[in-house]
Amino acid sequence: MLPTLVIIGVGFPLFMVPVVMLSKAIRKWSRRTLERSSVVGSRIHEILTCIKAVKAYNCEEFENEKYLDANKNLLKSTLCAVRLGLFVGPSVETVGIFLICAFVVW
């Protein structure tokens, strides 16, 4: 019974290590995604409210490039947050496999 309690006592914190480490990175990238999403929304609002000025000064291409850059940054941060979120499950499963192997060897 003692080996089982030791493996459980050591195993639970080992399960939590990847979750805690990855959750910090996920929160960081999620925060960046929200910030970049607000930038995209403000770009759209600015373009649509000032459409007469944009057309008067022939700035359609310039505004389009600024919007595409903001949208590309939003996509990158969203994909990074999603990739990190998808990495949580396999990392916890890997720790679980190592603990099961340790239990079997014990």
C-alpha positions, 0 to 999 in steps of 0.5 A, a space after each residue: 500500500 505504501 508504494 501506491 501512496 507514494 506514487 499517488 503523492 508524487 504523481 498528482 503534482 507531476 500531473 499538475 506541472 504541465 497544466 500549470 506551465 501551459 496554462 500560463 502561456 495560454 493565458 498570455 496568448 489569449 490576452 494577446 488575442 483579445 488585445 489584437 481582436 480589439 485592434 482589428 475591431 477599431 480598424 474596421 470602425 475607423 475605416 467605416 466611420 471615415 469612409 469619405 476621408 479614405 476615399 477622398 484621399 485615395 487611401 484604400 490600399 493603405 487602409 487595406 494593408 493596415 487592416 490585413 496586418 492587424 488581422 494577420 497578427 490576430 490570426 497568429 496569436 489565436 493559432 498560438 493559443 489554440 496550439 498550446 491548448 491542444 498540447 495540454 492533453 498529450 502532455 498530461 497523458 505522457 506524464 500518466 504513462 510514465 507514472 503507470 510505467 513506474 507503478 508497474 516497475 515498482 
